[in-house]
């Protein structure tokens, strides 16, 4: 009798047949087959459950946008900034949001304006939830306002929502008409001991 080569056991079909007969559940069934004097064992594992979305019970009750399909707000006034509790209220630290492709419209010509925004804030009791902040910024795409107005408006809405210990915003606007406009705003003197990183955006130099 010749040697048996390339012998493969159709485990799926075998286990399915045994389970269909009610001999044993898949989780506990162990099948052993003797092949050429050797014992091969196969213990099927229960299929892993796919990772699902957070249930409503797992989401903070105040959040209405995170984890849900949310349309872009029609305007900044209709956008809602949402917050979550700050788990480190006893620590003085900086959190930073960076939006390198912020877009809005010129209030006179309707042409697009672009900016690189850097928002640093020292949280107090609340943190701004990032998806709601992204939707808030996106709502400016069809909003007409001057660079200065947009930059300060974003900072004030942020402060109204989260009431941080301190906040600053740097708006680096791309040039139109050959002149870049950079806008900076902060709520006051930073708290003592707060480490302030550089915004990290170089002044506009054109192609030089």
C-alpha positions as CSV (number, residue, x, y, z in Angstrom):
1,X,0.0,0.0,0.0
2,X,1.6,3.3,-1.1
3,X,2.1,6.3,1.1
4,X,-0.8,8.8,1.4
5,X,0.3,12.2,0.2
6,X,-1.3,15.7,0.5
7,X,-4.1,14.4,2.7
8,X,-6.4,17.3,3.7
9,X,-9.4,17.0,6.0
10,X,-12.4,19.2,5.1
11,X,-12.9,20.3,8.7
12,X,-15.7,22.6,7.9
13,X,-17.8,19.9,6.3
14,X,-17.0,17.3,9.0
15,X,-17.8,19.6,11.9
16,X,-21.0,20.8,10.2
17,X,-22.2,17.3,9.8
18,X,-21.6,16.4,13.4
19,X,-23.3,19.5,14.6
20,X,-26.2,19.0,12.3
21,X,-26.7,15.5,14.0
22,X,-26.6,17.2,17.4
23,X,-23.6,15.2,18.6
24,X,-21.8,18.1,20.1
25,X,-21.7,21.9,20.0
26,X,-19.0,23.5,17.9
27,X,-17.4,25.1,20.9
28,X,-16.7,21.8,22.7
29,X,-16.3,19.3,19.9
30,X,-12.9,17.8,19.4
31,X,-12.3,15.6,16.4
32,X,-9.3,13.2,16.2
33,X,-8.3,11.3,13.1
34,X,-5.5,8.9,12.9
35,X,-3.5,9.4,9.7
36,X,-0.5,7.2,8.9
37,X,0.0,6.4,12.6
38,X,-0.1,10.1,13.7
39,X,-3.0,11.8,15.6
40,X,-4.2,15.1,14.3
41,X,-6.5,17.2,16.5
42,X,-8.7,20.0,15.6
43,X,-10.6,22.0,18.1
44,X,-12.7,24.7,16.5
45,X,-13.1,28.0,18.2
46,X,-16.3,29.9,18.5
47,X,-16.3,32.7,15.8
48,X,-15.3,36.1,17.2
49,X,-18.1,38.6,17.5
50,X,-17.6,41.5,15.1
51,X,-16.8,44.8,16.8
52,X,-20.0,46.9,16.8
53,X,-20.7,50.5,17.3
54,X,-21.1,51.9,20.8
55,X,-24.6,51.4,22.1
56,X,-26.6,54.4,23.2
57,X,-26.0,53.3,26.8
58,X,-22.3,53.6,26.3
59,X,-22.4,57.1,24.9
60,X,-22.5,60.1,27.1
61,X,-26.0,61.4,27.2
62,X,-25.1,64.9,26.2
63,X,-23.5,63.9,22.9
64,X,-25.7,63.9,19.8
65,X,-23.2,63.8,17.0
66,X,-20.4,61.4,17.9
67,X,-21.0,57.9,16.6
68,X,-24.0,59.0,14.6
69,X,-24.5,60.1,11.0
70,X,-24.5,63.8,11.1
71,X,-25.2,66.3,8.4
72,X,-22.9,69.4,8.0
73,X,-24.6,72.4,9.7
74,X,-25.8,75.0,7.3
75,X,-24.0,77.8,9.0
76,X,-21.8,78.4,12.1
77,X,-24.8,79.7,14.0
78,X,-26.6,76.4,13.5
79,X,-23.6,74.3,14.5
80,X,-23.4,72.9,18.0
81,X,-20.2,72.5,19.9
82,X,-20.5,69.6,22.3
83,X,-18.4,68.9,25.4
84,X,-17.3,65.9,27.6
85,X,-16.0,66.0,31.2
86,X,-12.3,66.6,31.6
87,X,-10.9,63.6,33.4
88,X,-7.8,65.6,34.6
89,X,-9.3,68.7,36.2
90,X,-6.5,68.8,38.8
91,X,-3.8,69.1,36.1
92,X,-2.8,72.3,34.2
93,X,-2.2,71.3,30.6
94,X,-2.7,72.4,27.0
95,X,-4.9,70.7,24.4
96,X,-4.4,71.7,20.8
97,X,-6.7,71.5,17.8
98,X,-5.1,72.1,14.4
99,X,-7.1,72.8,11.2
100,X,-4.6,73.2,8.3
101,X,-7.4,73.3,5.6
102,X,-10.0,75.7,7.1
103,X,-12.2,77.2,4.4
104,X,-14.6,80.1,4.3
105,X,-15.8,82.7,1.9
106,X,-15.0,86.4,1.2
107,X,-18.1,88.3,2.4
108,X,-17.9,90.7,-0.6
109,X,-16.8,88.6,-3.6
110,X,-17.9,85.1,-2.4
111,X,-14.5,83.7,-3.4
112,X,-13.0,81.0,-1.1
113,X,-10.5,81.9,1.6
114,X,-8.2,79.4,3.2
115,X,-6.4,79.3,6.6
116,X,-4.3,77.2,8.9
117,X,-5.8,77.4,12.4
118,X,-4.1,76.4,15.6
119,X,-6.2,76.5,18.8
120,X,-4.5,75.9,22.2
121,X,-6.6,75.8,25.3
122,X,-6.1,74.9,29.0
123,X,-9.2,72.8,29.9
124,X,-11.2,73.5,33.0
125,X,-14.1,71.1,33.7
126,X,-14.9,70.4,30.1
127,X,-13.3,69.3,26.8
128,X,-14.6,70.1,23.4
129,X,-15.6,67.0,21.6
130,X,-13.6,66.8,18.4
131,X,-16.3,65.7,15.9
132,X,-18.6,68.5,16.9
133,X,-15.6,70.9,16.5
134,X,-14.9,69.5,13.0
135,X,-18.5,70.0,12.0
136,X,-18.5,73.5,13.4
137,X,-15.4,74.4,11.3
138,X,-16.9,72.8,8.2
139,X,-20.0,74.9,8.5
140,X,-17.9,78.0,7.6
141,X,-17.5,76.7,4.0
142,X,-20.5,78.6,2.8
143,X,-20.2,81.4,5.4
144,X,-19.0,84.8,4.3
145,X,-16.8,86.7,6.8
146,X,-13.5,88.6,7.0
147,X,-10.4,86.8,8.3
148,X,-10.4,88.7,11.6
149,X,-14.1,88.0,12.2
150,X,-13.8,84.2,11.5
151,X,-10.8,83.8,13.7
152,X,-12.2,85.6,16.8
153,X,-15.7,84.1,16.3
154,X,-14.3,80.6,16.5
155,X,-12.4,81.4,19.7
156,X,-15.5,83.0,21.3
157,X,-17.7,80.0,20.5
158,X,-15.1,77.7,21.9
159,X,-14.9,79.7,25.1
160,X,-18.7,79.8,25.4
161,X,-19.0,76.0,25.0
162,X,-16.1,74.8,27.3
163,X,-15.2,77.7,29.6
164,X,-11.5,76.9,29.5
165,X,-9.0,78.3,32.0
166,X,-7.2,79.9,29.0
167,X,-7.3,79.9,25.2
168,X,-5.5,81.3,22.3
169,X,-6.0,80.9,18.5
170,X,-3.7,81.6,15.7
171,X,-5.2,82.0,12.2
172,X,-2.7,81.9,9.4
173,X,-4.6,83.0,6.3
174,X,-3.3,82.3,2.8
175,X,-2.8,85.4,0.7
176,X,-5.3,87.0,-1.6
177,X,-4.3,90.0,-3.5
178,X,-0.7,89.3,-2.6
179,X,-1.1,90.0,1.2
180,X,-1.4,87.2,3.8
181,X,-3.3,88.1,7.0
182,X,-2.5,86.4,10.3
183,X,-4.9,86.9,13.2
184,X,-4.1,86.1,16.8
185,X,-6.4,86.2,19.9
186,X,-6.2,85.0,23.4
187,X,-8.4,85.2,26.4
188,X,-5.9,86.9,28.7
189,X,-2.6,86.1,30.5
190,X,-1.9,82.4,30.5
191,X,-2.0,80.7,34.0
192,X,1.3,80.6,35.9
193,X,3.2,77.4,35.2
194,X,1.4,76.6,31.9
195,X,3.8,75.3,29.2
196,X,3.0,77.0,25.9
197,X,4.3,75.3,22.7
198,X,5.0,77.3,19.6
199,X,2.2,77.3,17.1
200,X,4.5,75.6,14.6
201,X,3.4,77.5,11.5
202,X,6.0,79.5,9.7
203,X,5.2,83.0,8.4
204,X,4.2,83.0,4.7
205,X,7.2,83.4,2.4
206,X,5.7,82.5,-1.0
207,X,8.1,80.5,-3.2
208,X,11.2,82.0,-1.6
